[in-house]
Amino acid sequence: MILDNQRALVVFSGGQDSTTCLFWAKKHFKEVYALSFVYGQKHAHEVDLAEDIARGAGVHFDRMDVDFIARLGHNALTDSSMAMDETKPAGSPPNTFVPGRNLFFLSIAAVYARERGIRHLVTGVSQTDYSGYPDCRDSFARSLNVTLNLAMDEQFVLHTPLMWLDKCQTWALADELGVLDLVRNHTLTCYNGVVGDGCGHCPACTLRRKGLEAYLQQKAGNTTAHP
């Protein structure tokens, strides 16, 4: 089903979640744009991969330099001197949390979209597997949607297709969309910048691997049950 307005902008990192969302958007909208951000992340190669994926998918692509985000605070994704938390500390987000990242990304994306007459925004945030990042919660997304509409007197619709999906279900969606192999082999989720299955031990890789293993096991079980 093609949704009204027929055009959407995906906040696109080139990782598992946003790539799945990119192809979800292609299924639901006639024309799709992708916007990636360079914010001082150590794994900035993700943006080059994002461009390759978007071009291959026939999607309009643009990148934007927002390195001021890295200058605002200290975190393990932008500061190479910090050792990365491999488990979530009790009572606080892990040090891979970049304060304000999704707030800035989505606000900038809304302005970018407004100038092009686009009203649908798509982001891959998920509360189910949100790793302790407060700006991945449903309450944040809903609140920001209202704020963006008030700030620009527009009627943006912020879509969060993965909000209530765990990583196993996200892999299932990628498979349903016909891009399981693309997502597995050509996206960059790893905080250490390793493409595909990644380094295997950073928080992003651990979450991704567990979800993939669960999905492949589930899929194998379904195949056995229904030869």
C-alpha positions in Angstrom: 0.0 0.0 0.0 1.4 3.4 -1.0 0.8 6.0 1.7 -0.5 9.5 1.1 1.9 12.2 0.0 3.9 9.3 -1.7 7.3 10.6 -0.5 9.4 9.8 2.6 12.7 10.8 4.0 14.7 8.1 5.9 17.3 9.0 8.5 19.8 6.6 7.2 23.0 5.4 8.8 23.8 2.4 6.7 23.3 0.0 9.6 21.0 -2.9 10.1 18.0 -1.0 11.4 18.0 2.0 9.1 18.6 -0.2 6.0 15.6 -2.3 6.9 13.7 0.9 7.3 14.9 2.1 3.9 13.4 -0.9 2.2 10.3 -0.7 4.3 9.9 2.9 3.1 10.4 1.8 -0.5 7.5 -0.6 -0.1 5.2 2.0 1.4 6.1 5.1 -0.5 6.5 5.9 -4.2 9.6 8.1 -3.8 12.2 7.7 -1.0 15.0 10.1 0.1 17.8 9.1 2.5 19.8 11.5 4.7 23.0 10.4 6.5 24.9 12.3 9.1 28.7 12.6 9.7 28.9 13.6 13.4 32.4 12.6 14.3 31.6 8.9 14.8 34.6 6.6 14.8 32.7 4.3 12.4 32.1 7.0 9.9 32.6 4.5 7.0 29.0 3.7 7.6 28.0 6.8 5.7 29.9 5.6 2.6 28.2 2.3 2.8 24.9 4.1 3.3 25.4 6.0 0.0 26.2 2.7 -1.8 23.1 1.1 -0.5 20.9 4.0 -1.3 22.2 4.5 -4.8 21.8 0.7 -5.4 18.2 1.0 -4.2 17.4 3.9 -6.5 17.0 6.2 -3.5 17.9 9.9 -3.4 20.9 10.3 -1.1 22.5 13.2 0.7 24.9 13.4 3.6 25.3 16.2 6.1 28.2 17.2 8.3 27.0 17.8 11.9 30.3 17.3 13.7 29.2 19.9 16.3 27.5 16.9 18.0 30.9 15.4 18.9 32.1 18.7 20.3 29.2 18.9 22.7 30.1 16.1 25.0 32.2 13.0 25.6 31.1 9.5 24.6 32.8 6.3 23.3 31.5 6.6 19.8 33.2 9.9 19.1 36.1 10.0 21.6 38.8 7.4 20.7 40.4 7.8 24.2 37.3 6.3 25.9 37.0 2.5 26.4 33.6 1.4 25.2 31.1 -0.1 27.7 30.3 -3.6 26.7 27.5 -4.0 29.1 24.9 -1.4 30.2 25.8 0.2 33.5 23.2 0.1 36.2 21.1 3.2 36.4 22.5 5.1 33.4 22.9 4.8 29.6 26.1 3.2 28.3 28.9 5.5 27.3 28.1 4.8 23.7 25.1 7.0 24.1 25.5 10.2 22.1 23.4 12.8 23.9 21.0 14.6 21.6 21.9 12.6 18.5 18.4 11.5 17.5 17.0 14.8 18.6 19.4 16.6 16.2 19.1 14.1 13.4 15.3 14.2 13.3 15.1 17.9 13.7 17.5 18.5 10.9 15.8 15.9 8.8 12.4 17.6 9.3 13.8 20.9 8.0 15.4 19.1 5.1 12.1 17.4 4.3 10.1 20.5 4.6 12.2 22.3 2.0 11.4 19.4 -0.4 7.7 19.1 0.4 8.2 15.8 2.2 5.9 15.1 5.2 6.8 11.5 6.1 10.0 10.9 8.2 11.2 7.4 8.9 13.7 6.4 11.6 14.9 3.0 12.9 14.7 3.6 16.6 13.4 0.7 18.8 12.3 0.7 22.4 12.3 -3.1 22.4 16.1 -3.3 21.9 17.0 0.3 22.8 20.2 -0.5 24.8 19.4 2.1 27.4 19.3 5.1 24.9 16.5 7.4 26.0 16.1 8.9 22.5 15.1 5.6 21.1 11.9 5.4 23.2 8.4 5.6 21.8 7.5 8.5 24.1 10.5 10.5 22.7 9.4 9.9 19.1 5.8 10.8 19.7 6.8 13.9 21.6 9.3 15.1 19.0 6.7 14.5 16.2 4.4 17.0 18.0 7.2 19.4 18.6 8.3 19.4 15.0 4.8 20.1 13.8 4.4 22.9 16.2 7.9 24.4 15.4 7.3 24.5 11.7 3.5 24.6 11.5 3.6 21.4 9.4 2.0 18.0 9.6 4.9 15.6 9.7 4.3 12.0 10.3 7.2 10.3 12.1 7.3 6.6 11.3 9.1 4.1 13.6 8.6 0.7 11.9 11.0 -1.1 14.3 9.7 0.5 17.6 8.2 -2.7 19.0 10.4 -5.2 17.2 13.3 -7.0 18.8 16.4 -7.8 16.7 15.0 -11.3 15.8 11.9 -9.7 14.4 13.9 -7.0 12.6 15.9 -9.7 10.8 12.5 -11.3 9.9 11.3 -8.0 8.4 14.5 -7.7 6.4 13.9 -11.2 5.0 10.3 -10.4 4.3 11.4 -7.3 2.3 13.9 -9.5 0.4 17.1 -7.8 1.7 18.3 -10.2 4.4 21.6 -10.9 2.6 22.2 -7.2 1.8 21.6 -6.3 5.5 23.7 -9.1 6.8 26.7 -8.6 4.5 26.8 -4.9 3.4 25.6 -2.9 6.4 27.7 -1.5 9.2 26.3 -1.7 12.7 29.6 -2.4 14.5 30.9 0.4 16.7 34.4 -0.7 15.8 33.7 -0.1 12.1 33.7 -3.8 10.9 31.2 -4.3 8.0 28.7 -7.2 8.0 28.8 -9.5 11.1 31.2 -7.0 12.7 33.8 -7.3 15.5 31.6 -9.7 17.5 32.0 -8.2 20.9 30.9 -4.5 20.9 27.3 -3.9 22.2 25.9 -3.4 18.7 27.4 -6.6 17.4 26.3 -8.6 20.3 22.7 -7.5 20.0 22.8 -8.0 16.2 24.3 -11.5 16.4 21.9 -12.8 19.0 19.0 -11.6 17.0 20.3 -13.1 13.8 21.0 -16.5 15.5 17.5 -16.5 16.9 15.9 -15.7 13.6 17.9 -18.3 11.6 17.1 -20.9 14.2 13.4 -19.9 14.0 13.5 -20.0 10.2 15.2 -23.4 10.2 12.5 -24.7 12.6 9.7 -23.4 10.3 11.4 -25.0 7.3 11.6 -28.4 9.1 8.0 -28.1 10.2 6.7 -27.2 6.7 8.9 -29.0 4.1 
